[in-house]
Amino acid sequence: MAKIKVQNTEITIVSINNNDYISITDIAKHKTDDTSATIGNWMRNRNTL
């Protein structure tokens, strides 16, 4: 597990089987304290993944 700093926010990165995954919760914390609403809105977006 590693961490990077982006715009003064620490983002967790996990490597599993040579694939890197970033924490969307850490990214959502940059925007608001209510991370569940931010992630829920992101998941409902048709342009996500």
N, CA, C and O atoms as a Tripos MOL2 file, in Angstrom:
@<TRIPOS>MOLECULE
protein
  196   195    49     0     0
PROTEIN
NO_CHARGES

@<TRIPOS>ATOM
      1 N           0.8470   -1.1710    0.0000 N.3       1 MET1
      2 CA          0.0000    0.0000    0.0000 C.3       1 MET1
      3 C           0.8920    1.2320    0.0000 C.2       1 MET1
      4 O           1.8700    1.3110    0.7430 O.2       1 MET1
      5 N           0.5390    2.1860   -0.8410 N.am      2 ALA2
      6 CA          1.3000    3.4300   -0.9360 C.3       2 ALA2
      7 C           0.3240    4.5930   -0.8610 C.2       2 ALA2
      8 O          -0.8880    4.4180   -0.9780 O.2       2 ALA2
      9 N           0.8750    5.7780   -0.6640 N.am      3 LYS3
     10 CA          0.0630    6.9900   -0.6500 C.3       3 LYS3
     11 C           0.7390    8.0320   -1.5120 C.2       3 LYS3
     12 O           1.9640    8.1500   -1.5350 O.2       3 LYS3
     13 N          -0.0850    8.7870   -2.2210 N.am      4 ILE4
     14 CA          0.4170    9.9290   -2.9720 C.3       4 ILE4
     15 C          -0.3350   11.1600   -2.4670 C.2       4 ILE4
     16 O          -1.4210   11.0490   -1.8980 O.2       4 ILE4
     17 N           0.2490   12.3070   -2.6790 N.am      5 LYS5
     18 CA         -0.3900   13.5460   -2.2630 C.3       5 LYS5
     19 C          -0.7980   14.3250   -3.5060 C.2       5 LYS5
     20 O           0.0360   14.6480   -4.3520 O.2       5 LYS5
     21 N          -2.0890   14.6220   -3.6060 N.am      6 VAL6
     22 CA         -2.6400   15.3610   -4.7310 C.3       6 VAL6
     23 C          -3.4300   16.5350   -4.1690 C.2       6 VAL6
     24 O          -4.3830   16.3330   -3.4150 O.2       6 VAL6
     25 N          -3.0570   17.7270   -4.5150 N.am      7 GLN7
     26 CA         -3.7100   18.9440   -4.0390 C.3       7 GLN7
     27 C          -3.8910   18.9120   -2.5200 C.2       7 GLN7
     28 O          -4.9770   19.1790   -2.0060 O.2       7 GLN7
     29 N          -2.8180   18.5850   -1.8220 N.am      8 ASN8
     30 CA         -2.7720   18.5080   -0.3610 C.3       8 ASN8
     31 C          -3.6990   17.4570    0.2380 C.2       8 ASN8
     32 O          -4.0670   17.5680    1.4070 O.2       8 ASN8
     33 N          -4.0870   16.4420   -0.5290 N.am      9 THR9
     34 CA         -4.9130   15.3460   -0.0450 C.3       9 THR9
     35 C          -4.1670   14.0440   -0.2740 C.2       9 THR9
     36 O          -3.7120   13.7760   -1.3860 O.2       9 THR9
     37 N          -4.0370   13.2270    0.7720 N.am     10 GLU10
     38 CA         -3.3750   11.9280    0.6220 C.3      10 GLU10
     39 C          -4.3460   10.9190    0.0260 C.2      10 GLU10
     40 O          -5.4590   10.7440    0.5200 O.2      10 GLU10
     41 N          -3.9090   10.2570   -1.0430 N.am     11 ILE11
     42 CA         -4.7030    9.2570   -1.7410 C.3      11 ILE11
     43 C          -3.9960    7.9100   -1.6030 C.2      11 ILE11
     44 O          -2.8110    7.7860   -1.9120 O.2      11 ILE11
     45 N          -4.7320    6.9130   -1.1400 N.am     12 THR12
     46 CA         -4.1820    5.5710   -0.9590 C.3      12 THR12
     47 C          -4.1920    4.8140   -2.2840 C.2      12 THR12
     48 O          -5.1680    4.8600   -3.0330 O.2      12 THR12
     49 N          -3.0960    4.1220   -2.5570 N.am     13 ILE13
     50 CA         -2.9710    3.2700   -3.7390 C.3      13 ILE13
     51 C          -2.6240    1.8660   -3.2730 C.2      13 ILE13
     52 O          -1.6910    1.6730   -2.4930 O.2      13 ILE13
     53 N          -3.3800    0.8870   -3.7540 N.am     14 VAL14
     54 CA         -3.1440   -0.5130   -3.4080 C.3      14 VAL14
     55 C          -2.8170   -1.2680   -4.6830 C.2      14 VAL14
     56 O          -3.5070   -1.1030   -5.6890 O.2      14 VAL14
     57 N          -1.7860   -2.0850   -4.6630 N.am     15 SER15
     58 CA         -1.4210   -2.9110   -5.8130 C.3      15 SER15
     59 C          -1.8020   -4.3610   -5.5440 C.2      15 SER15
     60 O          -1.3920   -4.9500   -4.5430 O.2      15 SER15
     61 N          -2.5920   -4.9250   -6.4520 N.am     16 ILE16
     62 CA         -3.0060   -6.3240   -6.3480 C.3      16 ILE16
     63 C          -2.7710   -6.9660   -7.7070 C.2      16 ILE16
     64 O          -3.3130   -6.5120   -8.7150 O.2      16 ILE16
     65 N          -1.9690   -8.0170   -7.7340 N.am     17 ASN17
     66 CA         -1.6610   -8.7340   -8.9850 C.3      17 ASN17
     67 C          -1.2340   -7.7870  -10.1060 C.2      17 ASN17
     68 O          -1.7490   -7.8620  -11.2210 O.2      17 ASN17
     69 N          -0.3040   -6.9100   -9.8030 N.am     18 ASN18
     70 CA          0.2420   -5.9460  -10.7600 C.3      18 ASN18
     71 C          -0.7840   -4.9390  -11.2840 C.2      18 ASN18
     72 O          -0.5520   -4.3040  -12.3120 O.2      18 ASN18
     73 N          -1.9080   -4.7860  -10.5910 N.am     19 ASN19
     74 CA         -2.9030   -3.7670  -10.9220 C.3      19 ASN19
     75 C          -2.9620   -2.7700   -9.7780 C.2      19 ASN19
     76 O          -2.9810   -3.1630   -8.6120 O.2      19 ASN19
     77 N          -2.9920   -1.4860  -10.1010 N.am     20 ASP20
     78 CA         -3.0600   -0.4430   -9.0840 C.3      20 ASP20
     79 C          -4.4940    0.0480   -8.9420 C.2      20 ASP20
     80 O          -5.1920    0.2560   -9.9350 O.2      20 ASP20
     81 N          -4.9230    0.2290   -7.7070 N.am     21 TYR21
     82 CA         -6.2600    0.7090   -7.3920 C.3      21 TYR21
     83 C          -6.1320    1.9260   -6.4860 C.2      21 TYR21
     84 O          -5.3460    1.9200   -5.5380 O.2      21 TYR21
     85 N          -6.9070    2.9720   -6.7760 N.am     22 ILE22
     86 CA         -6.8810    4.1690   -5.9460 C.3      22 ILE22
     87 C          -8.1550    4.2260   -5.1140 C.2      22 ILE22
     88 O          -9.1880    3.6830   -5.5050 O.2      22 ILE22
     89 N          -8.0730    4.8760   -3.9840 N.am     23 SER23
     90 CA         -9.2060    4.9910   -3.0780 C.3      23 SER23
     91 C         -10.1020    6.1520   -3.5010 C.2      23 SER23
     92 O          -9.7150    7.3160   -3.4050 O.2      23 SER23
     93 N         -11.3190    5.8160   -3.9750 N.am     24 ILE24
     94 CA        -12.2350    6.8930   -4.3340 C.3      24 ILE24
     95 C         -12.7730    7.5760   -3.0730 C.2      24 ILE24
     96 O         -13.2150    8.7230   -3.1340 O.2      24 ILE24
     97 N         -12.7370    6.8870   -1.9430 N.am     25 THR25
     98 CA        -13.1430    7.5100   -0.6810 C.3      25 THR25
     99 C         -12.1800    8.6290   -0.3250 C.2      25 THR25
    100 O         -12.6080    9.7010    0.1040 O.2      25 THR25
    101 N         -10.8810    8.3960   -0.4970 N.am     26 ASP26
    102 CA         -9.8890    9.4410   -0.2270 C.3      26 ASP26
    103 C         -10.0950   10.6370   -1.1510 C.2      26 ASP26
    104 O          -9.9580   11.7850   -0.7290 O.2      26 ASP26
    105 N         -10.4220   10.3660   -2.4020 N.am     27 ILE27
    106 CA        -10.6660   11.4460   -3.3530 C.3      27 ILE27
    107 C         -11.9250   12.2150   -2.9580 C.2      27 ILE27
    108 O         -11.9440   13.4440   -3.0180 O.2      27 ILE27
    109 N         -12.9700   11.5020   -2.5570 N.am     28 ALA28
    110 CA        -14.2230   12.1490   -2.1630 C.3      28 ALA28
    111 C         -14.0320   13.0090   -0.9180 C.2      28 ALA28
    112 O         -14.7010   14.0310   -0.7670 O.2      28 ALA28
    113 N         -13.1300   12.6110   -0.0270 N.am     29 LYS29
    114 CA        -12.8760   13.3990    1.1840 C.3      29 LYS29
    115 C         -12.3490   14.7840    0.8440 C.2      29 LYS29
    116 O         -12.5400   15.7290    1.6100 O.2      29 LYS29
    117 N         -11.6910   14.9070   -0.2960 N.am     30 HIS30
    118 CA        -11.1810   16.2110   -0.7350 C.3      30 HIS30
    119 C         -12.3360   17.1740   -1.0250 C.2      30 HIS30
    120 O         -12.2190   18.3790   -0.8030 O.2      30 HIS30
    121 N         -13.4440   16.6340   -1.5200 N.am     31 LYS31
    122 CA        -14.5810   17.4640   -1.9130 C.3      31 LYS31
    123 C         -15.5060   17.7770   -0.7380 C.2      31 LYS31
    124 O         -15.9650   18.9120   -0.6070 O.2      31 LYS31
    125 N         -15.7860   16.7980    0.1160 N.am     32 THR32
    126 CA        -16.7690   16.9750    1.1840 C.3      32 THR32
    127 C         -16.5360   15.9620    2.3000 C.2      32 THR32
    128 O         -15.8340   14.9670    2.1140 O.2      32 THR32
    129 N         -17.1240   16.2230    3.4450 N.am     33 ASP33
    130 CA        -17.0580   15.2600    4.5530 C.3      33 ASP33
    131 C         -18.0540   14.1240    4.3630 C.2      33 ASP33
    132 O         -17.8880   13.0580    4.9570 O.2      33 ASP33
    133 N         -19.0920   14.3320    3.5420 N.am     34 ASP34
    134 CA        -20.1050   13.3040    3.2810 C.3      34 ASP34
    135 C         -19.6930   12.5000    2.0540 C.2      34 ASP34
    136 O         -20.2170   12.7000    0.9580 O.2      34 ASP34
    137 N         -18.7530   11.5960    2.2550 N.am     35 THR35
    138 CA        -18.1970   10.8490    1.1250 C.3      35 THR35
    139 C         -19.2140    9.9180    0.4780 C.2      35 THR35
    140 O         -19.1260    9.6620   -0.7220 O.2      35 THR35
    141 N         -20.1760    9.4050    1.2420 N.am     36 SER36
    142 CA        -21.1510    8.4640    0.6760 C.3      36 SER36
    143 C         -22.0010    9.1390   -0.4010 C.2      36 SER36
    144 O         -22.3130    8.5140   -1.4140 O.2      36 SER36
    145 N         -22.3770   10.3930   -0.2040 N.am     37 ALA37
    146 CA        -23.1700   11.1100   -1.2110 C.3      37 ALA37
    147 C         -22.3400   11.3470   -2.4660 C.2      37 ALA37
    148 O         -22.8370   11.1790   -3.5800 O.2      37 ALA37
    149 N         -21.0840   11.7360   -2.2940 N.am     38 THR38
    150 CA        -20.2080   11.9890   -3.4410 C.3      38 THR38
    151 C         -19.9930   10.7180   -4.2440 C.2      38 THR38
    152 O         -20.0730   10.7420   -5.4720 O.2      38 THR38
    153 N         -19.7230    9.6180   -3.5730 N.am     39 ILE39
    154 CA        -19.4850    8.3430   -4.2620 C.3      39 ILE39
    155 C         -20.7790    7.8400   -4.8980 C.2      39 ILE39
    156 O         -20.7550    7.3120   -6.0100 O.2      39 ILE39
    157 N         -21.9100    7.9990   -4.2020 N.am     40 GLY40
    158 CA        -23.2030    7.5960   -4.7620 C.3      40 GLY40
    159 C         -23.5190    8.3400   -6.0410 C.2      40 GLY40
    160 O         -23.9830    7.7420   -7.0110 O.2      40 GLY40
    161 N         -23.2700    9.6470   -6.0520 N.am     41 ASN41
    162 CA        -23.4890   10.4380   -7.2650 C.3      41 ASN41
    163 C         -22.5610    9.9900   -8.3850 C.2      41 ASN41
    164 O         -22.9700    9.9220   -9.5440 O.2      41 ASN41
    165 N         -21.3280    9.6900   -8.0470 N.am     42 TRP42
    166 CA        -20.3640    9.2270   -9.0460 C.3      42 TRP42
    167 C         -20.8100    7.8860   -9.6380 C.2      42 TRP42
    168 O         -20.6900    7.6730  -10.8450 O.2      42 TRP42
    169 N         -21.3220    6.9880   -8.8010 N.am     43 MET43
    170 CA        -21.7510    5.6710   -9.2850 C.3      43 MET43
    171 C         -22.9830    5.7680  -10.1890 C.2      43 MET43
    172 O         -23.1480    4.9540  -11.0980 O.2      43 MET43
    173 N         -23.8480    6.7570   -9.9440 N.am     44 ARG44
    174 CA        -25.0580    6.9270  -10.7690 C.3      44 ARG44
    175 C         -24.7580    7.5870  -12.1170 C.2      44 ARG44
    176 O         -25.5700    7.5080  -13.0390 O.2      44 ARG44
    177 N         -23.6180    8.2250  -12.2350 N.am     45 ASN45
    178 CA        -23.2570    8.9120  -13.4670 C.3      45 ASN45
    179 C         -23.0600    7.9120  -14.5940 C.2      45 ASN45
    180 O         -22.3200    6.9410  -14.4400 O.2      45 ASN45
    181 N         -23.7110    8.1390  -15.7140 N.am     46 ARG46
    182 CA        -23.6170    7.1920  -16.8440 C.3      46 ARG46
    183 C         -22.2420    7.1830  -17.4860 C.2      46 ARG46
    184 O         -21.9050    6.2420  -18.2040 O.2      46 ARG46
    185 N         -21.4470    8.2040  -17.2460 N.am     47 ASN47
    186 CA        -20.1140    8.2720  -17.8450 C.3      47 ASN47
    187 C         -19.0490    7.6100  -16.9770 C.2      47 ASN47
    188 O         -17.8720    7.6150  -17.3390 O.2      47 ASN47
    189 N         -19.4420    7.0400  -15.8360 N.am     48 THR48
    190 CA        -18.4850    6.3960  -14.9350 C.3      48 THR48
    191 C         -18.0690    5.0500  -15.5210 C.2      48 THR48
    192 O         -18.9070    4.2080  -15.8410 O.2      48 THR48
    193 N         -16.7790    4.8720  -15.6490 N.am     49 LEU49
    194 CA        -16.2010    3.6540  -16.1870 C.3      49 LEU49
    195 C         -16.9390    3.2740  -17.4330 C.2      49 LEU49
    196 O         -16.6140    2.2650  -18.0590 O.2      49 LEU49
@<TRIPOS>BOND
     1     1     2 1
     2     2     3 1
     3     3     4 2
     4     3     5 am
     5     5     6 1
     6     6     7 1
     7     7     8 2
     8     7     9 am
     9     9    10 1
    10    10    11 1
    11    11    12 2
    12    11    13 am
    13    13    14 1
    14    14    15 1
    15    15    16 2
    16    15    17 am
    17    17    18 1
    18    18    19 1
    19    19    20 2
    20    19    21 am
    21    21    22 1
    22    22    23 1
    23    23    24 2
    24    23    25 am
    25    25    26 1
    26    26    27 1
    27    27    28 2
    28    27    29 am
    29    29    30 1
    30    30    31 1
    31    31    32 2
    32    31    33 am
    33    33    34 1
    34    34    35 1
    35    35    36 2
    36    35    37 am
    37    37    38 1
    38    38    39 1
    39    39    40 2
    40    39    41 am
    41    41    42 1
    42    42    43 1
    43    43    44 2
    44    43    45 am
    45    45    46 1
    46    46    47 1
    47    47    48 2
    48    47    49 am
    49    49    50 1
    50    50    51 1
    51    51    52 2
    52    51    53 am
    53    53    54 1
    54    54    55 1
    55    55    56 2
    56    55    57 am
    57    57    58 1
    58    58    59 1
    59    59    60 2
    60    59    61 am
    61    61    62 1
    62    62    63 1
    63    63    64 2
    64    63    65 am
    65    65    66 1
    66    66    67 1
    67    67    68 2
    68    67    69 am
    69    69    70 1
    70    70    71 1
    71    71    72 2
    72    71    73 am
    73    73    74 1
    74    74    75 1
    75    75    76 2
    76    75    77 am
    77    77    78 1
    78    78    79 1
    79    79    80 2
    80    79    81 am
    81    81    82 1
    82    82    83 1
    83    83    84 2
    84    83    85 am
    85    85    86 1
    86    86    87 1
    87    87    88 2
    88    87    89 am
    89    89    90 1
    90    90    91 1
    91    91    92 2
    92    91    93 am
    93    93    94 1
    94    94    95 1
    95    95    96 2
    96    95    97 am
    97    97    98 1
    98    98    99 1
    99    99   100 2
   100    99   101 am
   101   101   102 1
   102   102   103 1
   103   103   104 2
   104   103   105 am
   105   105   106 1
   106   106   107 1
   107   107   108 2
   108   107   109 am
   109   109   110 1
   110   110   111 1
   111   111   112 2
   112   111   113 am
   113   113   114 1
   114   114   115 1
   115   115   116 2
   116   115   117 am
   117   117   118 1
   118   118   119 1
   119   119   120 2
   120   119   121 am
   121   121   122 1
   122   122   123 1
   123   123   124 2
   124   123   125 am
   125   125   126 1
   126   126   127 1
   127   127   128 2
   128   127   129 am
   129   129   130 1
   130   130   131 1
   131   131   132 2
   132   131   133 am
   133   133   134 1
   134   134   135 1
   135   135   136 2
   136   135   137 am
   137   137   138 1
   138   138   139 1
   139   139   140 2
   140   139   141 am
   141   141   142 1
   142   142   143 1
   143   143   144 2
   144   143   145 am
   145   145   146 1
   146   146   147 1
   147   147   148 2
   148   147   149 am
   149   149   150 1
   150   150   151 1
   151   151   152 2
   152   151   153 am
   153   153   154 1
   154   154   155 1
   155   155   156 2
   156   155   157 am
   157   157   158 1
   158   158   159 1
   159   159   160 2
   160   159   161 am
   161   161   162 1
   162   162   163 1
   163   163   164 2
   164   163   165 am
   165   165   166 1
   166   166   167 1
   167   167   168 2
   168   167   169 am
   169   169   170 1
   170   170   171 1
   171   171   172 2
   172   171   173 am
   173   173   174 1
   174   174   175 1
   175   175   176 2
   176   175   177 am
   177   177   178 1
   178   178   179 1
   179   179   180 2
   180   179   181 am
   181   181   182 1
   182   182   183 1
   183   183   184 2
   184   183   185 am
   185   185   186 1
   186   186   187 1
   187   187   188 2
   188   187   189 am
   189   189   190 1
   190   190   191 1
   191   191   192 2
   192   191   193 am
   193   193   194 1
   194   194   195 1
   195   195   196 2
@<TRIPOS>SUBSTRUCTURE
     1 MET1         2 RESIDUE 1 A MET
     2 ALA2         6 RESIDUE 1 A ALA
     3 LYS3        10 RESIDUE 1 A LYS
     4 ILE4        14 RESIDUE 1 A ILE
     5 LYS5        18 RESIDUE 1 A LYS
     6 VAL6        22 RESIDUE 1 A VAL
     7 GLN7        26 RESIDUE 1 A GLN
     8 ASN8        30 RESIDUE 1 A ASN
     9 THR9        34 RESIDUE 1 A THR
    10 GLU10       38 RESIDUE 1 A GLU
    11 ILE11       42 RESIDUE 1 A ILE
    12 THR12       46 RESIDUE 1 A THR
    13 ILE13       50 RESIDUE 1 A ILE
    14 VAL14       54 RESIDUE 1 A VAL
    15 SER15       58 RESIDUE 1 A SER
    16 ILE16       62 RESIDUE 1 A ILE
    17 ASN17       66 RESIDUE 1 A ASN
    18 ASN18       70 RESIDUE 1 A ASN
    19 ASN19       74 RESIDUE 1 A ASN
    20 ASP20       78 RESIDUE 1 A ASP
    21 TYR21       82 RESIDUE 1 A TYR
    22 ILE22       86 RESIDUE 1 A ILE
    23 SER23       90 RESIDUE 1 A SER
    24 ILE24       94 RESIDUE 1 A ILE
    25 THR25       98 RESIDUE 1 A THR
    26 ASP26      102 RESIDUE 1 A ASP
    27 ILE27      106 RESIDUE 1 A ILE
    28 ALA28      110 RESIDUE 1 A ALA
    29 LYS29      114 RESIDUE 1 A LYS
    30 HIS30      118 RESIDUE 1 A HIS
    31 LYS31      122 RESIDUE 1 A LYS
    32 THR32      126 RESIDUE 1 A THR
    33 ASP33      130 RESIDUE 1 A ASP
    34 ASP34      134 RESIDUE 1 A ASP
    35 THR35      138 RESIDUE 1 A THR
    36 SER36      142 RESIDUE 1 A SER
    37 ALA37      146 RESIDUE 1 A ALA
    38 THR38      150 RESIDUE 1 A THR
    39 ILE39      154 RESIDUE 1 A ILE
    40 GLY40      158 RESIDUE 1 A GLY
    41 ASN41      162 RESIDUE 1 A ASN
    42 TRP42      166 RESIDUE 1 A TRP
    43 MET43      170 RESIDUE 1 A MET
    44 ARG44      174 RESIDUE 1 A ARG
    45 ASN45      178 RESIDUE 1 A ASN
    46 ARG46      182 RESIDUE 1 A ARG
    47 ASN47      186 RESIDUE 1 A ASN
    48 THR48      190 RESIDUE 1 A THR
    49 LEU49      194 RESIDUE 1 A LEU
